[in-house]
């Protein structure tokens, strides 16, 4: 390491956010820049720890100490080459990953972890600025064609990898734009969509073909795809949301979170939303059911739309503020976290059960009946006397996803499902020969960084299926070539 004592000399420092009063006026990213000198000092905090647990903490197996060392030594191009040897899209993970690598940082045992995510983001942005990010055009093309169905992070990662192996890749997306969850599930204030378009231009120049409004199993026949391609990779995500099936669920004003988030992203992109379908939080008392990232995204979006108030409730118990013995280092800790959206003006309650949605004579929600609960041995019971009715005009259900959509593609393919209702695979291959699966469709709802990892690993299996072997990197067998 270039600075063995860096962790003793420098404190963790992150860039500032724009003030709340300013950032909630639009849907743009609000994290401010940080100087190159400060970044190099943050990289210097990476310890010569012997066993870098951050490798195993990162779902992609990023070579974190190596790129940190290069940043400290002001060799940013080498840092970039190391980073992209394991991560296709650091501009995404550098913004929206919860950074489990930092939880596994050895320094995090008794100090603040190395600012890995910050460094990663700045490496890739420097690379774009310097013109180092170029299309990865294969030297030779095979005669094999691969269909990737779904253009979320798993599908895009797989397409990038398979194209670099020389196969002709076509990505089918049922929506009007490429990006899946990245495009329509994540708010612009966390991930501006120009970043996706920038990456797509690189991929197109490298030879990847994209088809939008291409709904395989609906307006494109499944058999046609099977007949025209040598392999098919399913990466459609986990798209069926978990519901809250209580009395009054049918009332106007009760929506799934993704319907709300997708609509705002469409609005930001300049699309016209039908008046009859408009979901807006302006001047409304909003209730968000679900304490995870999607719920937090609903909070931030509601505040930017001008909600009168926002309350976010969670069924589970409030986690401890700080160390949790249930998830000790190097595990990702189950502790109390407050997102930037929650900091913007949201009330939060834990151990709360939704009992009923209350409506008026026009079928519009006007309130919700709640009750406090207490947990014991992984089950809960209601606390007598804690029942109450809360006035609200708008409810967003952000309680997770169940499984991929079966109608159309999966039912036509007749692939086996696992006990959780996801596509069952063995070494990423489904029960149908030549058809593979990756991402949330295969493993269930998870993080973007896991989806990218899934896409990469699945691409390697597809390449082996088509070619008999593969030179594509995997988490277990990373091939790194760094030129200073």
DONU-746241 format. One record per residue (C-alpha): residue number from 0; x, y, z. Coordinates in nm, 2 decimals, padded with zeros to 4 digits, always signed. Layout:
N
[rec NUM,[X,Y,Z]]
...
END
This chain:
484
[rec 0,[+00.00,+00.00,+00.00]]
[rec 1,[+00.12,+00.35,-00.08]]
[rec 2,[+00.01,+00.49,+00.26]]
[rec 3,[+00.02,+00.22,+00.53]]
[rec 4,[-00.06,+00.48,+00.80]]
[rec 5,[-00.33,+00.66,+00.60]]
[rec 6,[-00.61,+00.53,+00.82]]
[rec 7,[-00.44,+00.68,+01.12]]
[rec 8,[-00.38,+01.02,+00.96]]
[rec 9,[-00.71,+01.09,+00.78]]
[rec 10,[-01.07,+01.08,+00.89]]
[rec 11,[-01.35,+00.96,+00.67]]
[rec 12,[-01.49,+01.25,+00.47]]
[rec 13,[-01.79,+01.24,+00.23]]
[rec 14,[-01.91,+01.52,+00.00]]
[rec 15,[-02.19,+01.75,+00.13]]
[rec 16,[-02.55,+01.74,+00.01]]
[rec 17,[-02.73,+02.04,-00.12]]
[rec 18,[-02.95,+02.19,+00.15]]
[rec 19,[-03.29,+02.02,+00.19]]
[rec 20,[-03.47,+02.34,+00.10]]
[rec 21,[-03.29,+02.36,-00.23]]
[rec 22,[-03.27,+02.00,-00.34]]
[rec 23,[-03.64,+01.92,-00.29]]
[rec 24,[-03.73,+02.18,-00.55]]
[rec 25,[-03.63,+01.94,-00.83]]
[rec 26,[-03.56,+01.58,-00.90]]
[rec 27,[-03.19,+01.62,-00.98]]
[rec 28,[-02.90,+01.46,-00.80]]
[rec 29,[-02.79,+01.66,-00.50]]
[rec 30,[-02.46,+01.52,-00.38]]
[rec 31,[-02.19,+01.78,-00.43]]
[rec 32,[-01.84,+01.72,-00.57]]
[rec 33,[-01.53,+01.66,-00.36]]
[rec 34,[-01.17,+01.76,-00.45]]
[rec 35,[-00.92,+01.52,-00.61]]
[rec 36,[-00.68,+01.58,-00.31]]
[rec 37,[-00.95,+01.48,-00.06]]
[rec 38,[-01.04,+01.17,-00.27]]
[rec 39,[-00.68,+01.06,-00.27]]
[rec 40,[-00.66,+01.10,+00.10]]
[rec 41,[-00.98,+00.89,+00.14]]
[rec 42,[-00.82,+00.62,-00.08]]
[rec 43,[-00.51,+00.64,+00.15]]
[rec 44,[-00.73,+00.52,+00.44]]
[rec 45,[-00.75,+00.18,+00.28]]
[rec 46,[-00.54,-00.04,+00.52]]
[rec 47,[-00.28,-00.30,+00.43]]
[rec 48,[-00.50,-00.54,+00.61]]
[rec 49,[-00.37,-00.87,+00.48]]
[rec 50,[-00.71,-01.03,+00.43]]
[rec 51,[-00.93,-00.78,+00.25]]
[rec 52,[-01.28,-00.88,+00.37]]
[rec 53,[-01.42,-00.61,+00.14]]
[rec 54,[-01.37,-00.86,-00.15]]
[rec 55,[-01.62,-01.10,+00.00]]
[rec 56,[-01.85,-00.82,+00.12]]
[rec 57,[-01.89,-00.70,-00.24]]
[rec 58,[-02.13,-00.91,-00.45]]
[rec 59,[-01.91,-00.84,-00.75]]
[rec 60,[-01.58,-00.93,-00.58]]
[rec 61,[-01.43,-00.59,-00.67]]
[rec 62,[-01.06,-00.56,-00.62]]
[rec 63,[-01.10,-00.27,-00.38]]
[rec 64,[-00.76,-00.23,-00.22]]
[rec 65,[-00.60,-00.23,-00.56]]
[rec 66,[-00.80,+00.05,-00.71]]
[rec 67,[-00.78,+00.25,-00.38]]
[rec 68,[-00.40,+00.22,-00.40]]
[rec 69,[-00.40,+00.34,-00.76]]
[rec 70,[-00.62,+00.64,-00.67]]
[rec 71,[-00.39,+00.73,-00.38]]
[rec 72,[-00.09,+00.71,-00.62]]
[rec 73,[-00.27,+00.94,-00.86]]
[rec 74,[-00.29,+00.66,-01.13]]
[rec 75,[-00.66,+00.70,-01.20]]
[rec 76,[-00.64,+00.52,-01.53]]
[rec 77,[-00.50,+00.21,-01.37]]
[rec 78,[-00.77,+00.24,-01.10]]
[rec 79,[-01.03,+00.25,-01.37]]
[rec 80,[-00.90,-00.06,-01.54]]
[rec 81,[-00.90,-00.25,-01.21]]
[rec 82,[-01.26,-00.13,-01.13]]
[rec 83,[-01.41,-00.23,-01.46]]
[rec 84,[-01.24,-00.57,-01.46]]
[rec 85,[-01.52,-00.68,-01.22]]
[rec 86,[-01.79,-00.41,-01.25]]
[rec 87,[-01.96,-00.32,-01.58]]
[rec 88,[-02.15,-00.02,-01.44]]
[rec 89,[-01.97,+00.15,-01.15]]
[rec 90,[-02.16,+00.47,-01.24]]
[rec 91,[-02.47,+00.30,-01.11]]
[rec 92,[-02.33,+00.11,-00.81]]
[rec 93,[-02.13,+00.42,-00.71]]
[rec 94,[-02.46,+00.59,-00.66]]
[rec 95,[-02.72,+00.34,-00.55]]
[rec 96,[-02.54,+00.06,-00.38]]
[rec 97,[-02.57,+00.03,+00.00]]
[rec 98,[-02.20,-00.06,+00.00]]
[rec 99,[-02.19,-00.39,+00.18]]
[rec 100,[-01.81,-00.37,+00.10]]
[rec 101,[-01.78,-00.09,+00.35]]
[rec 102,[-01.95,-00.29,+00.62]]
[rec 103,[-01.68,-00.56,+00.56]]
[rec 104,[-01.39,-00.32,+00.57]]
[rec 105,[-01.14,-00.42,+00.83]]
[rec 106,[-01.11,-00.06,+00.93]]
[rec 107,[-01.49,-00.06,+01.02]]
[rec 108,[-01.42,-00.29,+01.32]]
[rec 109,[-01.34,+00.01,+01.53]]
[rec 110,[-01.33,+00.31,+01.30]]
[rec 111,[-01.53,+00.45,+01.01]]
[rec 112,[-01.49,+00.24,+00.70]]
[rec 113,[-01.30,+00.34,+00.39]]
[rec 114,[-01.52,+00.55,+00.16]]
[rec 115,[-01.52,+00.28,-00.11]]
[rec 116,[-01.85,+00.38,-00.29]]
[rec 117,[-01.74,+00.74,-00.31]]
[rec 118,[-01.40,+00.64,-00.46]]
[rec 119,[-01.57,+00.41,-00.71]]
[rec 120,[-01.81,+00.67,-00.83]]
[rec 121,[-01.53,+00.92,-00.88]]
[rec 122,[-01.31,+00.67,-01.07]]
[rec 123,[-01.57,+00.61,-01.33]]
[rec 124,[-01.67,+00.98,-01.36]]
[rec 125,[-01.30,+01.07,-01.41]]
[rec 126,[-01.28,+00.79,-01.67]]
[rec 127,[-01.57,+00.93,-01.87]]
[rec 128,[-01.42,+01.28,-01.84]]
[rec 129,[-01.08,+01.17,-01.97]]
[rec 130,[-01.23,+00.96,-02.25]]
[rec 131,[-01.11,+00.62,-02.11]]
[rec 132,[-01.45,+00.47,-02.14]]
[rec 133,[-01.46,+00.32,-02.48]]
[rec 134,[-01.67,+00.06,-02.66]]
[rec 135,[-01.54,-00.29,-02.59]]
[rec 136,[-01.55,-00.42,-02.94]]
[rec 137,[-01.45,-00.78,-02.97]]
[rec 138,[-01.16,-00.86,-03.20]]
[rec 139,[-01.35,-01.16,-03.34]]
[rec 140,[-01.72,-01.24,-03.38]]
[rec 141,[-01.86,-01.59,-03.33]]
[rec 142,[-02.16,-01.71,-03.53]]
[rec 143,[-02.37,-01.73,-03.22]]
[rec 144,[-02.67,-01.51,-03.14]]
[rec 145,[-02.80,-01.45,-02.79]]
[rec 146,[-03.14,-01.30,-02.69]]
[rec 147,[-03.14,-01.12,-02.35]]
[rec 148,[-03.50,-01.06,-02.24]]
[rec 149,[-03.52,-00.77,-01.99]]
[rec 150,[-03.29,-00.46,-01.98]]
[rec 151,[-03.25,-00.41,-01.61]]
[rec 152,[-02.90,-00.43,-01.45]]
[rec 153,[-02.88,-00.81,-01.48]]
[rec 154,[-02.97,-00.80,-01.85]]
[rec 155,[-02.74,-00.51,-01.94]]
[rec 156,[-02.45,-00.67,-01.75]]
[rec 157,[-02.50,-01.00,-01.93]]
[rec 158,[-02.54,-00.83,-02.27]]
[rec 159,[-02.21,-00.64,-02.22]]
[rec 160,[-02.02,-00.95,-02.12]]
[rec 161,[-02.16,-01.17,-02.40]]
[rec 162,[-02.09,-00.91,-02.66]]
[rec 163,[-01.73,-00.88,-02.54]]
[rec 164,[-01.71,-01.26,-02.59]]
[rec 165,[-01.79,-01.21,-02.96]]
[rec 166,[-02.15,-01.32,-02.96]]
[rec 167,[-02.42,-01.11,-03.13]]
[rec 168,[-02.65,-00.99,-02.85]]
[rec 169,[-03.00,-00.85,-02.89]]
[rec 170,[-03.17,-00.71,-02.58]]
[rec 171,[-03.55,-00.72,-02.58]]
[rec 172,[-03.73,-00.47,-02.35]]
[rec 173,[-04.11,-00.46,-02.32]]
[rec 174,[-04.11,-00.09,-02.21]]
[rec 175,[-04.05,+00.21,-02.43]]
[rec 176,[-03.70,+00.27,-02.29]]
[rec 177,[-03.41,+00.06,-02.19]]
[rec 178,[-03.30,+00.03,-01.83]]
[rec 179,[-03.57,-00.16,-01.64]]
[rec 180,[-03.54,-00.09,-01.27]]
[rec 181,[-03.27,+00.16,-01.33]]
[rec 182,[-03.49,+00.36,-01.56]]
[rec 183,[-03.83,+00.34,-01.40]]
[rec 184,[-03.78,+00.22,-01.05]]
[rec 185,[-03.51,+00.45,-00.91]]
[rec 186,[-03.58,+00.82,-00.88]]
[rec 187,[-03.38,+01.07,-01.08]]
[rec 188,[-03.25,+01.24,-00.76]]
[rec 189,[-03.06,+00.91,-00.69]]
[rec 190,[-02.98,+00.82,-01.05]]
[rec 191,[-03.02,+01.07,-01.33]]
[rec 192,[-03.12,+00.89,-01.65]]
[rec 193,[-02.86,+01.06,-01.87]]
[rec 194,[-02.62,+00.83,-01.69]]
[rec 195,[-02.80,+00.53,-01.83]]
[rec 196,[-02.82,+00.68,-02.18]]
[rec 197,[-02.44,+00.75,-02.17]]
[rec 198,[-02.37,+00.39,-02.09]]
[rec 199,[-02.62,+00.26,-02.36]]
[rec 200,[-02.44,+00.46,-02.63]]
[rec 201,[-02.11,+00.29,-02.53]]
[rec 202,[-02.29,-00.05,-02.55]]
[rec 203,[-02.45,+00.02,-02.88]]
[rec 204,[-02.12,+00.13,-03.03]]
[rec 205,[-01.97,-00.20,-02.91]]
[rec 206,[-02.23,-00.39,-03.11]]
[rec 207,[-02.52,-00.46,-02.87]]
[rec 208,[-02.86,-00.43,-03.03]]
[rec 209,[-03.16,-00.30,-02.83]]
[rec 210,[-03.53,-00.34,-02.91]]
[rec 211,[-03.79,-00.15,-02.71]]
[rec 212,[-04.16,-00.21,-02.70]]
[rec 213,[-04.06,-00.57,-02.76]]
[rec 214,[-04.27,-00.77,-02.52]]
[rec 215,[-04.16,-01.14,-02.56]]
[rec 216,[-04.47,-01.35,-02.49]]
[rec 217,[-04.71,-01.08,-02.60]]
[rec 218,[-04.62,-00.89,-02.92]]
[rec 219,[-04.32,-01.11,-02.99]]
[rec 220,[-04.37,-01.49,-03.01]]
[rec 221,[-04.16,-01.69,-02.78]]
[rec 222,[-04.10,-01.97,-03.03]]
[rec 223,[-03.98,-01.71,-03.28]]
[rec 224,[-03.71,-01.60,-03.03]]
[rec 225,[-03.61,-01.96,-02.95]]
[rec 226,[-03.58,-02.04,-03.32]]
[rec 227,[-03.38,-01.73,-03.41]]
[rec 228,[-03.13,-01.74,-03.13]]
[rec 229,[-02.87,-01.99,-03.01]]
[rec 230,[-02.93,-01.91,-02.64]]
[rec 231,[-03.18,-01.70,-02.44]]
[rec 232,[-03.12,-01.53,-02.11]]
[rec 233,[-03.42,-01.43,-01.90]]
[rec 234,[-03.36,-01.12,-01.69]]
[rec 235,[-03.71,-00.98,-01.65]]
[rec 236,[-03.68,-00.91,-01.28]]
[rec 237,[-03.92,-00.97,-00.99]]
[rec 238,[-04.21,-00.76,-01.10]]
[rec 239,[-04.52,-00.88,-00.91]]
[rec 240,[-04.55,-00.66,-00.60]]
[rec 241,[-04.66,-00.79,-00.26]]
[rec 242,[-05.00,-00.65,-00.16]]
[rec 243,[-05.16,-00.55,+00.17]]
[rec 244,[-05.49,-00.74,+00.14]]
[rec 245,[-05.70,-00.56,+00.40]]
[rec 246,[-06.05,-00.42,+00.39]]
[rec 247,[-06.06,-00.11,+00.17]]
[rec 248,[-05.77,-00.21,-00.05]]
[rec 249,[-05.98,-00.12,-00.36]]
[rec 250,[-06.02,+00.24,-00.26]]
[rec 251,[-05.89,+00.52,-00.49]]
[rec 252,[-05.57,+00.66,-00.36]]
[rec 253,[-05.41,+00.33,-00.26]]
[rec 254,[-05.12,+00.25,-00.50]]
[rec 255,[-04.83,+00.02,-00.54]]
[rec 256,[-04.51,+00.21,-00.49]]
[rec 257,[-04.36,+00.13,-00.84]]
[rec 258,[-04.67,+00.27,-01.01]]
[rec 259,[-04.60,+00.60,-00.84]]
[rec 260,[-04.22,+00.60,-00.89]]
[rec 261,[-04.25,+00.49,-01.26]]
[rec 262,[-04.49,+00.77,-01.33]]
[rec 263,[-04.27,+01.04,-01.19]]
[rec 264,[-03.97,+00.92,-01.39]]
[rec 265,[-04.19,+00.92,-01.70]]
[rec 266,[-04.29,+01.28,-01.61]]
[rec 267,[-03.93,+01.38,-01.57]]
[rec 268,[-03.85,+01.23,-01.91]]
[rec 269,[-04.12,+01.45,-02.07]]
[rec 270,[-04.39,+01.20,-02.11]]
[rec 271,[-04.76,+01.30,-02.08]]
[rec 272,[-04.95,+01.12,-01.81]]
[rec 273,[-05.32,+01.07,-01.86]]
[rec 274,[-05.52,+01.28,-01.62]]
[rec 275,[-05.73,+00.98,-01.52]]
[rec 276,[-05.41,+00.79,-01.42]]
[rec 277,[-05.22,+01.07,-01.25]]
[rec 278,[-05.08,+01.00,-00.91]]
[rec 279,[-04.96,+01.32,-00.73]]
[rec 280,[-04.88,+01.38,-00.37]]
[rec 281,[-04.91,+01.76,-00.38]]
[rec 282,[-05.10,+01.90,-00.08]]
[rec 283,[-05.18,+01.55,+00.04]]
[rec 284,[-05.12,+01.35,+00.36]]
[rec 285,[-04.92,+01.06,+00.24]]
[rec 286,[-04.87,+00.72,+00.41]]
[rec 287,[-04.59,+00.49,+00.29]]
[rec 288,[-04.62,+00.13,+00.41]]
[rec 289,[-04.28,-00.03,+00.40]]
[rec 290,[-03.95,+00.08,+00.55]]
[rec 291,[-03.71,-00.02,+00.28]]
[rec 292,[-03.54,+00.16,-00.01]]
[rec 293,[-03.85,+00.17,-00.23]]
[rec 294,[-04.05,+00.32,+00.06]]
[rec 295,[-03.78,+00.58,+00.11]]
[rec 296,[-03.79,+00.66,-00.26]]
[rec 297,[-04.17,+00.72,-00.23]]
[rec 298,[-04.09,+00.95,+00.06]]
[rec 299,[-03.84,+01.16,-00.14]]
[rec 300,[-04.07,+01.18,-00.44]]
[rec 301,[-04.37,+01.28,-00.24]]
[rec 302,[-04.18,+01.56,-00.07]]
[rec 303,[-04.06,+01.69,-00.41]]
[rec 304,[-04.42,+01.68,-00.53]]
[rec 305,[-04.53,+01.90,-00.24]]
[rec 306,[-04.69,+01.66,+00.00]]
[rec 307,[-04.85,+01.82,+00.31]]
[rec 308,[-04.71,+01.54,+00.53]]
[rec 309,[-04.54,+01.20,+00.49]]
[rec 310,[-04.55,+00.91,+00.74]]
[rec 311,[-04.36,+00.59,+00.67]]
[rec 312,[-04.45,+00.28,+00.87]]
[rec 313,[-04.27,-00.05,+00.91]]
[rec 314,[-04.41,-00.38,+01.03]]
[rec 315,[-04.08,-00.49,+01.17]]
[rec 316,[-03.92,-00.38,+01.50]]
[rec 317,[-03.70,-00.07,+01.50]]
[rec 318,[-03.34,-00.18,+01.46]]
[rec 319,[-03.07,-00.07,+01.71]]
[rec 320,[-02.89,+00.26,+01.65]]
[rec 321,[-02.54,+00.13,+01.62]]
[rec 322,[-02.39,-00.21,+01.68]]
[rec 323,[-02.62,-00.51,+01.64]]
[rec 324,[-02.49,-00.84,+01.79]]
[rec 325,[-02.71,-01.04,+01.56]]
[rec 326,[-02.51,-00.91,+01.26]]
[rec 327,[-02.15,-00.85,+01.37]]
[rec 328,[-01.87,-00.75,+01.15]]
[rec 329,[-01.80,-00.84,+00.87]]
[rec 330,[-02.18,-00.89,+00.80]]
[rec 331,[-02.40,-00.61,+00.66]]
[rec 332,[-02.53,-00.48,+00.99]]
[rec 333,[-02.91,-00.46,+01.07]]
[rec 334,[-02.90,-00.12,+01.23]]
[rec 335,[-03.11,+00.20,+01.21]]
[rec 336,[-03.04,+00.39,+00.90]]
[rec 337,[-03.18,+00.72,+00.79]]
[rec 338,[-03.19,+00.79,+00.41]]
[rec 339,[-03.15,+01.13,+00.25]]
[rec 340,[-03.52,+01.12,+00.16]]
[rec 341,[-03.62,+01.05,+00.52]]
[rec 342,[-03.40,+01.34,+00.64]]
[rec 343,[-03.61,+01.57,+00.42]]
[rec 344,[-03.92,+01.57,+00.63]]
[rec 345,[-04.06,+01.23,+00.70]]
[rec 346,[-04.20,+01.08,+01.02]]
[rec 347,[-04.13,+00.71,+01.08]]
[rec 348,[-04.29,+00.45,+01.30]]
[rec 349,[-04.20,+00.08,+01.35]]
[rec 350,[-04.39,-00.23,+01.47]]
[rec 351,[-04.71,-00.10,+01.31]]
[rec 352,[-04.97,-00.32,+01.14]]
[rec 353,[-05.22,-00.19,+00.88]]
[rec 354,[-05.57,-00.31,+00.97]]
[rec 355,[-05.80,-00.13,+00.73]]
[rec 356,[-05.82,+00.14,+00.47]]
[rec 357,[-06.11,+00.38,+00.53]]
[rec 358,[-06.29,+00.56,+00.24]]
[rec 359,[-06.56,+00.81,+00.18]]
[rec 360,[-06.89,+00.78,-00.01]]
[rec 361,[-06.70,+00.84,-00.34]]
[rec 362,[-06.46,+00.55,-00.28]]
[rec 363,[-06.17,+00.77,-00.20]]
[rec 364,[-05.94,+00.69,+00.08]]
[rec 365,[-05.96,+00.93,+00.38]]
[rec 366,[-05.79,+00.73,+00.65]]
[rec 367,[-05.62,+00.41,+00.76]]
[rec 368,[-05.67,+00.20,+01.08]]
[rec 369,[-05.34,+00.10,+01.24]]
[rec 370,[-05.24,-00.10,+01.55]]
[rec 371,[-04.91,-00.14,+01.73]]
[rec 372,[-04.76,-00.49,+01.75]]
[rec 373,[-04.50,-00.66,+01.96]]
[rec 374,[-04.26,-00.93,+01.83]]
[rec 375,[-04.16,-01.25,+01.99]]
[rec 376,[-04.00,-01.56,+01.84]]
[rec 377,[-04.05,-01.43,+01.48]]
[rec 378,[-04.42,-01.38,+01.53]]
[rec 379,[-04.62,-01.08,+01.65]]
[rec 380,[-04.93,-00.99,+01.84]]
[rec 381,[-05.14,-00.68,+01.85]]
[rec 382,[-05.11,-00.45,+02.15]]
[rec 383,[-05.45,-00.40,+02.29]]
[rec 384,[-05.56,-00.04,+02.32]]
[rec 385,[-05.32,+00.08,+02.05]]
[rec 386,[-05.57,+00.09,+01.77]]
[rec 387,[-05.61,+00.42,+01.60]]
[rec 388,[-05.72,+00.58,+01.28]]
[rec 389,[-05.49,+00.81,+01.08]]
[rec 390,[-05.62,+01.06,+00.83]]
[rec 391,[-05.45,+01.03,+00.49]]
[rec 392,[-05.52,+01.10,+00.12]]
[rec 393,[-05.27,+00.88,-00.05]]
[rec 394,[-05.11,+00.54,+00.04]]
[rec 395,[-04.81,+00.38,-00.12]]
[rec 396,[-04.75,+00.01,-00.08]]
[rec 397,[-04.38,-00.06,-00.07]]
[rec 398,[-04.36,-00.40,+00.09]]
[rec 399,[-04.15,-00.59,-00.16]]
[rec 400,[-04.20,-00.82,-00.45]]
[rec 401,[-04.32,-01.18,-00.47]]
[rec 402,[-04.19,-01.33,-00.80]]
[rec 403,[-04.16,-01.26,-01.17]]
[rec 404,[-04.46,-01.23,-01.40]]
[rec 405,[-04.57,-01.57,-01.52]]
[rec 406,[-04.82,-01.48,-01.79]]
[rec 407,[-04.67,-01.48,-02.14]]
[rec 408,[-04.30,-01.54,-02.14]]
[rec 409,[-04.26,-01.79,-01.85]]
[rec 410,[-04.58,-01.97,-01.91]]
[rec 411,[-04.50,-02.01,-02.28]]
[rec 412,[-04.16,-02.14,-02.20]]
[rec 413,[-04.29,-02.38,-01.93]]
[rec 414,[-03.97,-02.34,-01.72]]
[rec 415,[-03.96,-02.49,-01.37]]
[rec 416,[-04.00,-02.26,-01.07]]
[rec 417,[-03.84,-02.30,-00.73]]
[rec 418,[-04.02,-02.31,-00.39]]
[rec 419,[-04.03,-01.93,-00.38]]
[rec 420,[-04.19,-01.89,-00.72]]
[rec 421,[-03.87,-01.78,-00.90]]
[rec 422,[-03.72,-01.93,-01.21]]
[rec 423,[-03.54,-02.25,-01.11]]
[rec 424,[-03.19,-02.29,-01.25]]
[rec 425,[-02.88,-02.51,-01.23]]
[rec 426,[-02.57,-02.32,-01.31]]
[rec 427,[-02.80,-02.04,-01.43]]
[rec 428,[-02.96,-02.27,-01.69]]
[rec 429,[-03.34,-02.33,-01.66]]
[rec 430,[-03.52,-02.66,-01.71]]
[rec 431,[-03.54,-02.57,-02.08]]
[rec 432,[-03.22,-02.64,-02.28]]
[rec 433,[-03.05,-02.32,-02.40]]
[rec 434,[-03.25,-02.09,-02.18]]
[rec 435,[-03.08,-01.93,-01.89]]
[rec 436,[-03.20,-01.69,-01.62]]
[rec 437,[-03.03,-01.42,-01.40]]
[rec 438,[-03.11,-01.14,-01.16]]
[rec 439,[-03.42,-01.10,-00.95]]
[rec 440,[-03.62,-01.33,-01.18]]
[rec 441,[-03.39,-01.61,-01.06]]
[rec 442,[-03.28,-01.51,-00.71]]
[rec 443,[-03.57,-01.30,-00.60]]
[rec 444,[-03.59,-00.93,-00.51]]
[rec 445,[-03.24,-00.80,-00.43]]
[rec 446,[-02.99,-00.52,-00.49]]
[rec 447,[-02.87,-00.37,-00.82]]
[rec 448,[-02.52,-00.49,-00.74]]
[rec 449,[-02.64,-00.84,-00.70]]
[rec 450,[-02.82,-00.82,-01.03]]
[rec 451,[-02.51,-00.70,-01.21]]
[rec 452,[-02.32,-00.99,-01.05]]
[rec 453,[-02.59,-01.23,-01.16]]
[rec 454,[-02.58,-01.10,-01.52]]
[rec 455,[-02.20,-01.14,-01.53]]
[rec 456,[-02.20,-01.50,-01.39]]
[rec 457,[-02.49,-01.60,-01.62]]
[rec 458,[-02.31,-01.46,-01.92]]
[rec 459,[-02.01,-01.68,-01.84]]
[rec 460,[-02.24,-01.99,-01.83]]
[rec 461,[-02.41,-01.89,-02.16]]
[rec 462,[-02.06,-01.85,-02.32]]
[rec 463,[-01.95,-02.19,-02.20]]
[rec 464,[-02.28,-02.34,-02.33]]
[rec 465,[-02.21,-02.18,-02.68]]
[rec 466,[-01.84,-02.21,-02.70]]
[rec 467,[-01.74,-02.50,-02.47]]
[rec 468,[-01.52,-02.26,-02.26]]
[rec 469,[-01.51,-01.90,-02.16]]
[rec 470,[-01.25,-01.63,-02.10]]
[rec 471,[-01.51,-01.41,-01.93]]
[rec 472,[-01.43,-01.30,-01.58]]
[rec 473,[-01.63,-01.44,-01.29]]
[rec 474,[-01.62,-01.34,-00.92]]
[rec 475,[-01.42,-01.65,-00.85]]
[rec 476,[-01.18,-01.62,-01.14]]
[rec 477,[-01.12,-01.26,-01.21]]
[rec 478,[-00.87,-01.18,-01.49]]
[rec 479,[-00.71,-00.84,-01.44]]
[rec 480,[-00.48,-00.67,-01.68]]
[rec 481,[-00.36,-00.33,-01.56]]
[rec 482,[-00.13,-00.11,-01.77]]
[rec 483,[+00.02,+00.18,-01.59]]
END
